[in-house]
Amino acid sequence: MGLTMAERKAVTRAMAKRYRGGSKAEKTKMLDELVALTGWSRDHARRAIRSAAAGAKVPARAPRPRVYDEEVACPLRMIWATLDGPSGKRLAPFMTKDRRGPGTPR
């Protein structure tokens, strides 16, 4: 006997609460249960749990600690803006210690 769509959604919402806090092994078991219960494919069941969990509130992360203090960050921002905002990989050659610039033989 199959479940109605409303019953499937209710089961998925209930399982999503447990799923978020579970370990990888527990999540595997929960997915197996949901697939067996609903008849969904494993990919669909995983997406359904994730979308049901997205409706719940996610605790806010603590912000990352700052790498540079303001004394270093201010000149870095000015250099970055002067060079028209390059990515870190493209900015690195301009930031060499000997300040010869890119393309200069060493």
Phi and psi restraints in degrees (range 20) as a CNS / XPLOR table:
assign (resid 1 and name C) (resid 2 and name N)
       (resid 2 and name CA) (resid 2 and name C) 1.0 -84.3 20.0 2
assign (resid 2 and name N) (resid 2 and name CA)
       (resid 2 and name C) (resid 3 and name N) 1.0 161.6 20.0 2
assign (resid 2 and name C) (resid 3 and name N)
       (resid 3 and name CA) (resid 3 and name C) 1.0 -90.9 20.0 2
assign (resid 3 and name N) (resid 3 and name CA)
       (resid 3 and name C) (resid 4 and name N) 1.0 151.5 20.0 2
assign (resid 3 and name C) (resid 4 and name N)
       (resid 4 and name CA) (resid 4 and name C) 1.0 -76.2 20.0 2
assign (resid 4 and name N) (resid 4 and name CA)
       (resid 4 and name C) (resid 5 and name N) 1.0 165.9 20.0 2
assign (resid 4 and name C) (resid 5 and name N)
       (resid 5 and name CA) (resid 5 and name C) 1.0 -62.4 20.0 2
assign (resid 5 and name N) (resid 5 and name CA)
       (resid 5 and name C) (resid 6 and name N) 1.0 -38.0 20.0 2
assign (resid 5 and name C) (resid 6 and name N)
       (resid 6 and name CA) (resid 6 and name C) 1.0 -64.0 20.0 2
assign (resid 6 and name N) (resid 6 and name CA)
       (resid 6 and name C) (resid 7 and name N) 1.0 -39.5 20.0 2
assign (resid 6 and name C) (resid 7 and name N)
       (resid 7 and name CA) (resid 7 and name C) 1.0 -67.3 20.0 2
assign (resid 7 and name N) (resid 7 and name CA)
       (resid 7 and name C) (resid 8 and name N) 1.0 -39.2 20.0 2
assign (resid 7 and name C) (resid 8 and name N)
       (resid 8 and name CA) (resid 8 and name C) 1.0 -61.9 20.0 2
assign (resid 8 and name N) (resid 8 and name CA)
       (resid 8 and name C) (resid 9 and name N) 1.0 -43.3 20.0 2
assign (resid 8 and name C) (resid 9 and name N)
       (resid 9 and name CA) (resid 9 and name C) 1.0 -65.6 20.0 2
assign (resid 9 and name N) (resid 9 and name CA)
       (resid 9 and name C) (resid 10 and name N) 1.0 -38.7 20.0 2
assign (resid 9 and name C) (resid 10 and name N)
       (resid 10 and name CA) (resid 10 and name C) 1.0 -64.6 20.0 2
assign (resid 10 and name N) (resid 10 and name CA)
       (resid 10 and name C) (resid 11 and name N) 1.0 -43.2 20.0 2
assign (resid 10 and name C) (resid 11 and name N)
       (resid 11 and name CA) (resid 11 and name C) 1.0 -63.3 20.0 2
assign (resid 11 and name N) (resid 11 and name CA)
       (resid 11 and name C) (resid 12 and name N) 1.0 -42.0 20.0 2
assign (resid 11 and name C) (resid 12 and name N)
       (resid 12 and name CA) (resid 12 and name C) 1.0 -64.6 20.0 2
assign (resid 12 and name N) (resid 12 and name CA)
       (resid 12 and name C) (resid 13 and name N) 1.0 -42.5 20.0 2
assign (resid 12 and name C) (resid 13 and name N)
       (resid 13 and name CA) (resid 13 and name C) 1.0 -62.5 20.0 2
assign (resid 13 and name N) (resid 13 and name CA)
       (resid 13 and name C) (resid 14 and name N) 1.0 -42.2 20.0 2
assign (resid 13 and name C) (resid 14 and name N)
       (resid 14 and name CA) (resid 14 and name C) 1.0 -66.1 20.0 2
assign (resid 14 and name N) (resid 14 and name CA)
       (resid 14 and name C) (resid 15 and name N) 1.0 -39.3 20.0 2
assign (resid 14 and name C) (resid 15 and name N)
       (resid 15 and name CA) (resid 15 and name C) 1.0 -72.4 20.0 2
assign (resid 15 and name N) (resid 15 and name CA)
       (resid 15 and name C) (resid 16 and name N) 1.0 -30.4 20.0 2
assign (resid 15 and name C) (resid 16 and name N)
       (resid 16 and name CA) (resid 16 and name C) 1.0 -62.8 20.0 2
assign (resid 16 and name N) (resid 16 and name CA)
       (resid 16 and name C) (resid 17 and name N) 1.0 -34.2 20.0 2
assign (resid 16 and name C) (resid 17 and name N)
       (resid 17 and name CA) (resid 17 and name C) 1.0 -64.2 20.0 2
assign (resid 17 and name N) (resid 17 and name CA)
       (resid 17 and name C) (resid 18 and name N) 1.0 -43.0 20.0 2
assign (resid 17 and name C) (resid 18 and name N)
       (resid 18 and name CA) (resid 18 and name C) 1.0 -72.2 20.0 2
assign (resid 18 and name N) (resid 18 and name CA)
       (resid 18 and name C) (resid 19 and name N) 1.0 -34.9 20.0 2
assign (resid 18 and name C) (resid 19 and name N)
       (resid 19 and name CA) (resid 19 and name C) 1.0 -62.8 20.0 2
assign (resid 19 and name N) (resid 19 and name CA)
       (resid 19 and name C) (resid 20 and name N) 1.0 -40.9 20.0 2
assign (resid 19 and name C) (resid 20 and name N)
       (resid 20 and name CA) (resid 20 and name C) 1.0 -59.5 20.0 2
assign (resid 20 and name N) (resid 20 and name CA)
       (resid 20 and name C) (resid 21 and name N) 1.0 -41.5 20.0 2
assign (resid 20 and name C) (resid 21 and name N)
       (resid 21 and name CA) (resid 21 and name C) 1.0 -91.3 20.0 2
assign (resid 21 and name N) (resid 21 and name CA)
       (resid 21 and name C) (resid 22 and name N) 1.0 -0.6 20.0 2
assign (resid 21 and name C) (resid 22 and name N)
       (resid 22 and name CA) (resid 22 and name C) 1.0 -82.4 20.0 2
assign (resid 22 and name N) (resid 22 and name CA)
       (resid 22 and name C) (resid 23 and name N) 1.0 159.4 20.0 2
assign (resid 22 and name C) (resid 23 and name N)
       (resid 23 and name CA) (resid 23 and name C) 1.0 -78.7 20.0 2
assign (resid 23 and name N) (resid 23 and name CA)
       (resid 23 and name C) (resid 24 and name N) 1.0 175.7 20.0 2
assign (resid 23 and name C) (resid 24 and name N)
       (resid 24 and name CA) (resid 24 and name C) 1.0 -61.8 20.0 2
assign (resid 24 and name N) (resid 24 and name CA)
       (resid 24 and name C) (resid 25 and name N) 1.0 -41.3 20.0 2
assign (resid 24 and name C) (resid 25 and name N)
       (resid 25 and name CA) (resid 25 and name C) 1.0 -65.1 20.0 2
assign (resid 25 and name N) (resid 25 and name CA)
       (resid 25 and name C) (resid 26 and name N) 1.0 -40.6 20.0 2
assign (resid 25 and name C) (resid 26 and name N)
       (resid 26 and name CA) (resid 26 and name C) 1.0 -66.3 20.0 2
assign (resid 26 and name N) (resid 26 and name CA)
       (resid 26 and name C) (resid 27 and name N) 1.0 -39.6 20.0 2
assign (resid 26 and name C) (resid 27 and name N)
       (resid 27 and name CA) (resid 27 and name C) 1.0 -64.0 20.0 2
assign (resid 27 and name N) (resid 27 and name CA)
       (resid 27 and name C) (resid 28 and name N) 1.0 -38.4 20.0 2
assign (resid 27 and name C) (resid 28 and name N)
       (resid 28 and name CA) (resid 28 and name C) 1.0 -61.5 20.0 2
assign (resid 28 and name N) (resid 28 and name CA)
       (resid 28 and name C) (resid 29 and name N) 1.0 -45.3 20.0 2
assign (resid 28 and name C) (resid 29 and name N)
       (resid 29 and name CA) (resid 29 and name C) 1.0 -63.6 20.0 2
assign (resid 29 and name N) (resid 29 and name CA)
       (resid 29 and name C) (resid 30 and name N) 1.0 -41.7 20.0 2
assign (resid 29 and name C) (resid 30 and name N)
       (resid 30 and name CA) (resid 30 and name C) 1.0 -63.5 20.0 2
assign (resid 30 and name N) (resid 30 and name CA)
       (resid 30 and name C) (resid 31 and name N) 1.0 -41.7 20.0 2
assign (resid 30 and name C) (resid 31 and name N)
       (resid 31 and name CA) (resid 31 and name C) 1.0 -63.0 20.0 2
assign (resid 31 and name N) (resid 31 and name CA)
       (resid 31 and name C) (resid 32 and name N) 1.0 -42.3 20.0 2
assign (resid 31 and name C) (resid 32 and name N)
       (resid 32 and name CA) (resid 32 and name C) 1.0 -59.9 20.0 2
assign (resid 32 and name N) (resid 32 and name CA)
       (resid 32 and name C) (resid 33 and name N) 1.0 -42.8 20.0 2
assign (resid 32 and name C) (resid 33 and name N)
       (resid 33 and name CA) (resid 33 and name C) 1.0 -61.6 20.0 2
assign (resid 33 and name N) (resid 33 and name CA)
       (resid 33 and name C) (resid 34 and name N) 1.0 -45.9 20.0 2
assign (resid 33 and name C) (resid 34 and name N)
       (resid 34 and name CA) (resid 34 and name C) 1.0 -65.5 20.0 2
assign (resid 34 and name N) (resid 34 and name CA)
       (resid 34 and name C) (resid 35 and name N) 1.0 -40.0 20.0 2
assign (resid 34 and name C) (resid 35 and name N)
       (resid 35 and name CA) (resid 35 and name C) 1.0 -63.1 20.0 2
assign (resid 35 and name N) (resid 35 and name CA)
       (resid 35 and name C) (resid 36 and name N) 1.0 -44.7 20.0 2
assign (resid 35 and name C) (resid 36 and name N)
       (resid 36 and name CA) (resid 36 and name C) 1.0 -66.7 20.0 2
assign (resid 36 and name N) (resid 36 and name CA)
       (resid 36 and name C) (resid 37 and name N) 1.0 -37.4 20.0 2
assign (resid 36 and name C) (resid 37 and name N)
       (resid 37 and name CA) (resid 37 and name C) 1.0 -75.0 20.0 2
assign (resid 37 and name N) (resid 37 and name CA)
       (resid 37 and name C) (resid 38 and name N) 1.0 -41.8 20.0 2
assign (resid 37 and name C) (resid 38 and name N)
       (resid 38 and name CA) (resid 38 and name C) 1.0 -96.6 20.0 2
assign (resid 38 and name N) (resid 38 and name CA)
       (resid 38 and name C) (resid 39 and name N) 1.0 -24.2 20.0 2
assign (resid 38 and name C) (resid 39 and name N)
       (resid 39 and name CA) (resid 39 and name C) 1.0 84.2 20.0 2
assign (resid 39 and name N) (resid 39 and name CA)
       (resid 39 and name C) (resid 40 and name N) 1.0 6.0 20.0 2
assign (resid 39 and name C) (resid 40 and name N)
       (resid 40 and name CA) (resid 40 and name C) 1.0 -74.3 20.0 2
assign (resid 40 and name N) (resid 40 and name CA)
       (resid 40 and name C) (resid 41 and name N) 1.0 160.6 20.0 2
assign (resid 40 and name C) (resid 41 and name N)
       (resid 41 and name CA) (resid 41 and name C) 1.0 -73.3 20.0 2
assign (resid 41 and name N) (resid 41 and name CA)
       (resid 41 and name C) (resid 42 and name N) 1.0 162.3 20.0 2
assign (resid 41 and name C) (resid 42 and name N)
       (resid 42 and name CA) (resid 42 and name C) 1.0 -63.0 20.0 2
assign (resid 42 and name N) (resid 42 and name CA)
       (resid 42 and name C) (resid 43 and name N) 1.0 -40.7 20.0 2
assign (resid 42 and name C) (resid 43 and name N)
       (resid 43 and name CA) (resid 43 and name C) 1.0 -63.3 20.0 2
assign (resid 43 and name N) (resid 43 and name CA)
       (resid 43 and name C) (resid 44 and name N) 1.0 -43.4 20.0 2
assign (resid 43 and name C) (resid 44 and name N)
       (resid 44 and name CA) (resid 44 and name C) 1.0 -65.4 20.0 2
assign (resid 44 and name N) (resid 44 and name CA)
       (resid 44 and name C) (resid 45 and name N) 1.0 -41.3 20.0 2
assign (resid 44 and name C) (resid 45 and name N)
       (resid 45 and name CA) (resid 45 and name C) 1.0 -62.3 20.0 2
assign (resid 45 and name N) (resid 45 and name CA)
       (resid 45 and name C) (resid 46 and name N) 1.0 -42.4 20.0 2
assign (resid 45 and name C) (resid 46 and name N)
       (resid 46 and name CA) (resid 46 and name C) 1.0 -61.9 20.0 2
assign (resid 46 and name N) (resid 46 and name CA)
       (resid 46 and name C) (resid 47 and name N) 1.0 -44.7 20.0 2
assign (resid 46 and name C) (resid 47 and name N)
       (resid 47 and name CA) (resid 47 and name C) 1.0 -64.7 20.0 2
assign (resid 47 and name N) (resid 47 and name CA)
       (resid 47 and name C) (resid 48 and name N) 1.0 -38.9 20.0 2
assign (resid 47 and name C) (resid 48 and name N)
       (resid 48 and name CA) (resid 48 and name C) 1.0 -64.5 20.0 2
assign (resid 48 and name N) (resid 48 and name CA)
       (resid 48 and name C) (resid 49 and name N) 1.0 -42.1 20.0 2
assign (resid 48 and name C) (resid 49 and name N)
       (resid 49 and name CA) (resid 49 and name C) 1.0 -65.3 20.0 2
assign (resid 49 and name N) (resid 49 and name CA)
       (resid 49 and name C) (resid 50 and name N) 1.0 -42.9 20.0 2
assign (resid 49 and name C) (resid 50 and name N)
       (resid 50 and name CA) (resid 50 and name C) 1.0 -64.8 20.0 2
assign (resid 50 and name N) (resid 50 and name CA)
       (resid 50 and name C) (resid 51 and name N) 1.0 -40.3 20.0 2
assign (resid 50 and name C) (resid 51 and name N)
       (resid 51 and name CA) (resid 51 and name C) 1.0 -70.8 20.0 2
assign (resid 51 and name N) (resid 51 and name CA)
       (resid 51 and name C) (resid 52 and name N) 1.0 -33.4 20.0 2
assign (resid 51 and name C) (resid 52 and name N)
       (resid 52 and name CA) (resid 52 and name C) 1.0 -68.7 20.0 2
assign (resid 52 and name N) (resid 52 and name CA)
       (resid 52 and name C) (resid 53 and name N) 1.0 -36.9 20.0 2
assign (resid 52 and name C) (resid 53 and name N)
       (resid 53 and name CA) (resid 53 and name C) 1.0 -71.8 20.0 2
assign (resid 53 and name N) (resid 53 and name CA)
       (resid 53 and name C) (resid 54 and name N) 1.0 -27.2 20.0 2
assign (resid 53 and name C) (resid 54 and name N)
       (resid 54 and name CA) (resid 54 and name C) 1.0 -66.2 20.0 2
assign (resid 54 and name N) (resid 54 and name CA)
       (resid 54 and name C) (resid 55 and name N) 1.0 -26.9 20.0 2
assign (resid 54 and name C) (resid 55 and name N)
       (resid 55 and name CA) (resid 55 and name C) 1.0 -69.7 20.0 2
assign (resid 55 and name N) (resid 55 and name CA)
       (resid 55 and name C) (resid 56 and name N) 1.0 -24.4 20.0 2
assign (resid 55 and name C) (resid 56 and name N)
       (resid 56 and name CA) (resid 56 and name C) 1.0 -79.8 20.0 2
assign (resid 56 and name N) (resid 56 and name CA)
       (resid 56 and name C) (resid 57 and name N) 1.0 157.6 20.0 2
assign (resid 56 and name C) (resid 57 and name N)
       (resid 57 and name CA) (resid 57 and name C) 1.0 -73.2 20.0 2
assign (resid 57 and name N) (resid 57 and name CA)
       (resid 57 and name C) (resid 58 and name N) 1.0 134.8 20.0 2
assign (resid 57 and name C) (resid 58 and name N)
       (resid 58 and name CA) (resid 58 and name C) 1.0 -101.1 20.0 2
assign (resid 58 and name N) (resid 58 and name CA)
       (resid 58 and name C) (resid 59 and name N) 1.0 129.0 20.0 2
assign (resid 58 and name C) (resid 59 and name N)
       (resid 59 and name CA) (resid 59 and name C) 1.0 -64.0 20.0 2
assign (resid 59 and name N) (resid 59 and name CA)
       (resid 59 and name C) (resid 60 and name N) 1.0 140.8 20.0 2
assign (resid 59 and name C) (resid 60 and name N)
       (resid 60 and name CA) (resid 60 and name C) 1.0 -72.1 20.0 2
assign (resid 60 and name N) (resid 60 and name CA)
       (resid 60 and name C) (resid 61 and name N) 1.0 139.6 20.0 2
assign (resid 60 and name C) (resid 61 and name N)
       (resid 61 and name CA) (resid 61 and name C) 1.0 -78.9 20.0 2
assign (resid 61 and name N) (resid 61 and name CA)
       (resid 61 and name C) (resid 62 and name N) 1.0 155.1 20.0 2
assign (resid 61 and name C) (resid 62 and name N)
       (resid 62 and name CA) (resid 62 and name C) 1.0 -74.3 20.0 2
assign (resid 62 and name N) (resid 62 and name CA)
       (resid 62 and name C) (resid 63 and name N) 1.0 140.7 20.0 2
assign (resid 62 and name C) (resid 63 and name N)
       (resid 63 and name CA) (resid 63 and name C) 1.0 -65.2 20.0 2
assign (resid 63 and name N) (resid 63 and name CA)
       (resid 63 and name C) (resid 64 and name N) 1.0 151.7 20.0 2
assign (resid 63 and name C) (resid 64 and name N)
       (resid 64 and name CA) (resid 64 and name C) 1.0 -66.4 20.0 2
assign (resid 64 and name N) (resid 64 and name CA)
       (resid 64 and name C) (resid 65 and name N) 1.0 148.4 20.0 2
assign (resid 64 and name C) (resid 65 and name N)
       (resid 65 and name CA) (resid 65 and name C) 1.0 -71.2 20.0 2
assign (resid 65 and name N) (resid 65 and name CA)
       (resid 65 and name C) (resid 66 and name N) 1.0 148.5 20.0 2
assign (resid 65 and name C) (resid 66 and name N)
       (resid 66 and name CA) (resid 66 and name C) 1.0 -69.7 20.0 2
assign (resid 66 and name N) (resid 66 and name CA)
       (resid 66 and name C) (resid 67 and name N) 1.0 138.7 20.0 2
assign (resid 66 and name C) (resid 67 and name N)
       (resid 67 and name CA) (resid 67 and name C) 1.0 -84.6 20.0 2
assign (resid 67 and name N) (resid 67 and name CA)
       (resid 67 and name C) (resid 68 and name N) 1.0 -42.3 20.0 2
assign (resid 67 and name C) (resid 68 and name N)
       (resid 68 and name CA) (resid 68 and name C) 1.0 -114.5 20.0 2
assign (resid 68 and name N) (resid 68 and name CA)
       (resid 68 and name C) (resid 69 and name N) 1.0 144.0 20.0 2
assign (resid 68 and name C) (resid 69 and name N)
       (resid 69 and name CA) (resid 69 and name C) 1.0 -81.4 20.0 2
assign (resid 69 and name N) (resid 69 and name CA)
       (resid 69 and name C) (resid 70 and name N) 1.0 174.2 20.0 2
assign (resid 69 and name C) (resid 70 and name N)
       (resid 70 and name CA) (resid 70 and name C) 1.0 -64.8 20.0 2
assign (resid 70 and name N) (resid 70 and name CA)
       (resid 70 and name C) (resid 71 and name N) 1.0 -27.6 20.0 2
assign (resid 70 and name C) (resid 71 and name N)
       (resid 71 and name CA) (resid 71 and name C) 1.0 -63.0 20.0 2
assign (resid 71 and name N) (resid 71 and name CA)
       (resid 71 and name C) (resid 72 and name N) 1.0 -34.3 20.0 2
assign (resid 71 and name C) (resid 72 and name N)
       (resid 72 and name CA) (resid 72 and name C) 1.0 -92.2 20.0 2
assign (resid 72 and name N) (resid 72 and name CA)
       (resid 72 and name C) (resid 73 and name N) 1.0 -37.4 20.0 2
assign (resid 72 and name C) (resid 73 and name N)
       (resid 73 and name CA) (resid 73 and name C) 1.0 -66.2 20.0 2
assign (resid 73 and name N) (resid 73 and name CA)
       (resid 73 and name C) (resid 74 and name N) 1.0 -36.6 20.0 2
assign (resid 73 and name C) (resid 74 and name N)
       (resid 74 and name CA) (resid 74 and name C) 1.0 -62.2 20.0 2
assign (resid 74 and name N) (resid 74 and name CA)
       (resid 74 and name C) (resid 75 and name N) 1.0 -50.9 20.0 2
assign (resid 74 and name C) (resid 75 and name N)
       (resid 75 and name CA) (resid 75 and name C) 1.0 -64.7 20.0 2
assign (resid 75 and name N) (resid 75 and name CA)
       (resid 75 and name C) (resid 76 and name N) 1.0 -34.8 20.0 2
assign (resid 75 and name C) (resid 76 and name N)
       (resid 76 and name CA) (resid 76 and name C) 1.0 -62.0 20.0 2
assign (resid 76 and name N) (resid 76 and name CA)
       (resid 76 and name C) (resid 77 and name N) 1.0 -41.8 20.0 2
assign (resid 76 and name C) (resid 77 and name N)
       (resid 77 and name CA) (resid 77 and name C) 1.0 -62.6 20.0 2
assign (resid 77 and name N) (resid 77 and name CA)
       (resid 77 and name C) (resid 78 and name N) 1.0 -39.9 20.0 2
assign (resid 77 and name C) (resid 78 and name N)
       (resid 78 and name CA) (resid 78 and name C) 1.0 -65.8 20.0 2
assign (resid 78 and name N) (resid 78 and name CA)
       (resid 78 and name C) (resid 79 and name N) 1.0 -43.5 20.0 2
assign (resid 78 and name C) (resid 79 and name N)
       (resid 79 and name CA) (resid 79 and name C) 1.0 -63.3 20.0 2
assign (resid 79 and name N) (resid 79 and name CA)
       (resid 79 and name C) (resid 80 and name N) 1.0 -44.6 20.0 2
assign (resid 79 and name C) (resid 80 and name N)
       (resid 80 and name CA) (resid 80 and name C) 1.0 -60.0 20.0 2
assign (resid 80 and name N) (resid 80 and name CA)
       (resid 80 and name C) (resid 81 and name N) 1.0 -45.1 20.0 2
assign (resid 80 and name C) (resid 81 and name N)
       (resid 81 and name CA) (resid 81 and name C) 1.0 -68.1 20.0 2
assign (resid 81 and name N) (resid 81 and name CA)
       (resid 81 and name C) (resid 82 and name N) 1.0 -38.4 20.0 2
assign (resid 81 and name C) (resid 82 and name N)
       (resid 82 and name CA) (resid 82 and name C) 1.0 -62.9 20.0 2
assign (resid 82 and name N) (resid 82 and name CA)
       (resid 82 and name C) (resid 83 and name N) 1.0 -37.3 20.0 2
assign (resid 82 and name C) (resid 83 and name N)
       (resid 83 and name CA) (resid 83 and name C) 1.0 -86.2 20.0 2
assign (resid 83 and name N) (resid 83 and name CA)
       (resid 83 and name C) (resid 84 and name N) 1.0 13.0 20.0 2
assign (resid 83 and name C) (resid 84 and name N)
       (resid 84 and name CA) (resid 84 and name C) 1.0 69.0 20.0 2
assign (resid 84 and name N) (resid 84 and name CA)
       (resid 84 and name C) (resid 85 and name N) 1.0 37.0 20.0 2
assign (resid 84 and name C) (resid 85 and name N)
       (resid 85 and name CA) (resid 85 and name C) 1.0 64.6 20.0 2
assign (resid 85 and name N) (resid 85 and name CA)
       (resid 85 and name C) (resid 86 and name N) 1.0 50.7 20.0 2
assign (resid 85 and name C) (resid 86 and name N)
       (resid 86 and name CA) (resid 86 and name C) 1.0 -73.3 20.0 2
assign (resid 86 and name N) (resid 86 and name CA)
       (resid 86 and name C) (resid 87 and name N) 1.0 160.8 20.0 2
assign (resid 86 and name C) (resid 87 and name N)
       (resid 87 and name CA) (resid 87 and name C) 1.0 -70.0 20.0 2
assign (resid 87 and name N) (resid 87 and name CA)
       (resid 87 and name C) (resid 88 and name N) 1.0 169.0 20.0 2
assign (resid 87 and name C) (resid 88 and name N)
       (resid 88 and name CA) (resid 88 and name C) 1.0 -58.4 20.0 2
assign (resid 88 and name N) (resid 88 and name CA)
       (resid 88 and name C) (resid 89 and name N) 1.0 -38.1 20.0 2
assign (resid 88 and name C) (resid 89 and name N)
       (resid 89 and name CA) (resid 89 and name C) 1.0 -65.7 20.0 2
assign (resid 89 and name N) (resid 89 and name CA)
       (resid 89 and name C) (resid 90 and name N) 1.0 -37.9 20.0 2
assign (resid 89 and name C) (resid 90 and name N)
       (resid 90 and name CA) (resid 90 and name C) 1.0 -84.3 20.0 2
assign (resid 90 and name N) (resid 90 and name CA)
       (resid 90 and name C) (resid 91 and name N) 1.0 -19.4 20.0 2
assign (resid 90 and name C) (resid 91 and name N)
       (resid 91 and name CA) (resid 91 and name C) 1.0 -81.0 20.0 2
assign (resid 91 and name N) (resid 91 and name CA)
       (resid 91 and name C) (resid 92 and name N) 1.0 -28.7 20.0 2
assign (resid 91 and name C) (resid 92 and name N)
       (resid 92 and name CA) (resid 92 and name C) 1.0 -55.4 20.0 2
assign (resid 92 and name N) (resid 92 and name CA)
       (resid 92 and name C) (resid 93 and name N) 1.0 -43.3 20.0 2
assign (resid 92 and name C) (resid 93 and name N)
       (resid 93 and name CA) (resid 93 and name C) 1.0 -61.2 20.0 2
assign (resid 93 and name N) (resid 93 and name CA)
       (resid 93 and name C) (resid 94 and name N) 1.0 -27.0 20.0 2
assign (resid 93 and name C) (resid 94 and name N)
       (resid 94 and name CA) (resid 94 and name C) 1.0 -79.6 20.0 2
assign (resid 94 and name N) (resid 94 and name CA)
       (resid 94 and name C) (resid 95 and name N) 1.0 -12.2 20.0 2
assign (resid 94 and name C) (resid 95 and name N)
       (resid 95 and name CA) (resid 95 and name C) 1.0 -107.1 20.0 2
assign (resid 95 and name N) (resid 95 and name CA)
       (resid 95 and name C) (resid 96 and name N) 1.0 26.3 20.0 2
assign (resid 95 and name C) (resid 96 and name N)
       (resid 96 and name CA) (resid 96 and name C) 1.0 -65.3 20.0 2
assign (resid 96 and name N) (resid 96 and name CA)
       (resid 96 and name C) (resid 97 and name N) 1.0 154.4 20.0 2
assign (resid 96 and name C) (resid 97 and name N)
       (resid 97 and name CA) (resid 97 and name C) 1.0 -69.1 20.0 2
assign (resid 97 and name N) (resid 97 and name CA)
       (resid 97 and name C) (resid 98 and name N) 1.0 -35.6 20.0 2
assign (resid 97 and name C) (resid 98 and name N)
       (resid 98 and name CA) (resid 98 and name C) 1.0 -84.7 20.0 2
assign (resid 98 and name N) (resid 98 and name CA)
       (resid 98 and name C) (resid 99 and name N) 1.0 -5.7 20.0 2
assign (resid 98 and name C) (resid 99 and name N)
       (resid 99 and name CA) (resid 99 and name C) 1.0 58.0 20.0 2
assign (resid 99 and name N) (resid 99 and name CA)
       (resid 99 and name C) (resid 100 and name N) 1.0 29.8 20.0 2
assign (resid 99 and name C) (resid 100 and name N)
       (resid 100 and name CA) (resid 100 and name C) 1.0 -78.1 20.0 2
assign (resid 100 and name N) (resid 100 and name CA)
       (resid 100 and name C) (resid 101 and name N) 1.0 -21.8 20.0 2
assign (resid 100 and name C) (resid 101 and name N)
       (resid 101 and name CA) (resid 101 and name C) 1.0 93.3 20.0 2
assign (resid 101 and name N) (resid 101 and name CA)
       (resid 101 and name C) (resid 102 and name N) 1.0 166.1 20.0 2
assign (resid 101 and name C) (resid 102 and name N)
       (resid 102 and name CA) (resid 102 and name C) 1.0 -73.4 20.0 2
assign (resid 102 and name N) (resid 102 and name CA)
       (resid 102 and name C) (resid 103 and name N) 1.0 145.7 20.0 2
assign (resid 102 and name C) (resid 103 and name N)
       (resid 103 and name CA) (resid 103 and name C) 1.0 82.2 20.0 2
assign (resid 103 and name N) (resid 103 and name CA)
       (resid 103 and name C) (resid 104 and name N) 1.0 -2.6 20.0 2
assign (resid 103 and name C) (resid 104 and name N)
       (resid 104 and name CA) (resid 104 and name C) 1.0 -84.6 20.0 2
assign (resid 104 and name N) (resid 104 and name CA)
       (resid 104 and name C) (resid 105 and name N) 1.0 130.1 20.0 2
assign (resid 104 and name C) (resid 105 and name N)
       (resid 105 and name CA) (resid 105 and name C) 1.0 -65.3 20.0 2
assign (resid 105 and name N) (resid 105 and name CA)
       (resid 105 and name C) (resid 106 and name N) 1.0 147.1 20.0 2
